[in-house]
Amino acid sequence: MGVEEVLKRKTGVITGDDVYNLFKYAQKHEFAIPAINVTSSSTVVAALEAARDAKSPIILQMSQGGAAYFCGKGVNNKDQKASIMGAVAGAHYIRSVAPAYGIPVILHTDHCAKKLLPWLDGMLVVRAIHDKEYFDVHKEPLFSSHMVDLSEEDVDYNIKTCKYYMEKVKPWKQFLEMEIGITGGEEDGVNNEDVDNASLYTQPDTVLEIYQKLSAISPYFSIAAGFGNVHGVYKPGNVKLKVELLKDHQAFIKEKENTKDDKPAFLVFHGGSGSSTAQFKEAISYGVVKVNLDTDLQYAYLTGIRDYVLKNKDYLMQQVGNPDGDDKPNKKYYDPRVWVREGEKTMTKRVEQGLKEFNTAGQV
């Protein structure tokens, strides 16, 4: 039957116990769910189409910059206003259309660094359409989960702050993803291209401490522990992943906490673009349930539009007049629904590739 057997809500945005049960099912059946960064309704439907056609669950996530873009680049983002409003607008849009695709969707926000915490606070409590007040009406939060990325900060501060947010979202059974150990490269204004390599590899004792302190509050959390991950795409050999660290984390937690489960922690793979299928599969075998995909998808979306424009250049230079005649109209070529759709198609194909690589395809 697939993942539906562990879900109360079979299609659309899921929260709470459904997310927990989906992650546990993923660990048992050794697949991970791609987390797709979306910035518009167009990128949302491209990801949803891929998941529907592959019969897969999917995670749709918005970064602070992506959320601001969803609101509109012309909106002033003072006090994170545009990012808050864009994230909420995107969430309501996704909740409205997701059921049409017939697959379960996790709705997530990505990489909230220390300087961006006002964005998270705004999504949680500031306005009547956000998580807290949405819960009061619907008995579930607007978002399935949020990410707190304090990997650049002191470990104690990181854990203390994550505990604070865990306590805040605990009544809603909302998931929290936390990052420990820096992911290299650059993403959404956070630049870690010059960090010391040692900080890219999180040690098991640190992951154990996180597991102990967060699980004492709630079971609804995941850990993005660094194992050499790098955002972006780099030449082969430049990224040195130590995937076996993930196995060590799980074994250490099991030993110290005496858990029955061989994979007690929900682990997350950041900086996945450019990694090999073998690396993905090994990481998934150690309990990774979520893999972020962004850079590859940005390029995939571009290629469809790029190729369309190059192929039809002579029909796009003016509104009337083309190789078929000086009086021939070109509207059917420059209509945004035509060329934007080409970007959606190529992005969908790249998402489908990830669904196959992560063994997510066919799980619904």
Buried (B, 14 or more C-beta within 10 A) or exposed (E): EBBBEBBEBBBBBBBBBBBBBBBBBBBEEBBBBBBBBBBBBBBBBBBBBBBBBBBBBBBBBBBBBBBBBBBEEEBEBEEBBBBBBBBBBBBEBBBEBBBEBBBBBBBBBBBBBBEBBBBBBBBBEBBEBBBBBBBEEEEBBBBBBBBBBBBBBEBEEBBEBBBEBBEBBEEBBBBBBBBBBBBBBEBBEBEBEEBEEEBBBBBBEBBBBBBEBBBEBBEBBBBBBBBBBBBBBBEEEEBEBBBEBBBBBBBBBBEEBEBEBEBBBBBBBBBBBBBEEEBBBBBBBBBBBBBBBBBBBBBBBEBBBBEBBEEBEEBBEEEEBBEEEEEEBBEEBBEEEEBBBBBBBBBBBBBBBBBBBBBBBEBB
